[in-house]
Amino acid sequence: QVQLVESGGGLVQAGGSLRLSCTASGQTFRGYVMAWFRQAPGKEREFVAAIRWSGETTYYGDSVKGRFTISRDSASNTLYLQMSSLTSEDTALYYCAAQSYFNEGLYTLAHFYDSWGRGTQVTVSS
């Protein structure tokens, strides 16, 4: 499994921006898909965005399309989530996840991923 450590969370005002980072343990991630999920209190874990490490194809959940951007830096093995136009609905614990292969029908599902970070809290004040 991959070791993942998230950072960059915090308190931000509505309409503001924040960038999350996820550092992955050193290895080759060719073929991997890496994703961001979030979970608000009392709610299920929600797919936010994913990226295929090779080729950089990106995918987004409907609630964040046009506002969030997922990217990765292969040199530093770091995954990013740039978030803008934040609202209180974006308040959640954000998790980084990884899986060694991509599956078109499963990549939005939390149980598809076998490596997870501990999460970083994002709180948006209105």
Secondary structure, 3 states (H helix, E strand, C coil): CCCEEEECCEEEECCCCEEEEEEECCCCCCCCEEEEEEECCCCCCEEEEEEECCCCCEEECCCCCCCEEEEEECCCCEEEEEECCCCHHHCEEEEEEEECCCCCCCCCCHHHCCEECCCEEEEEEC
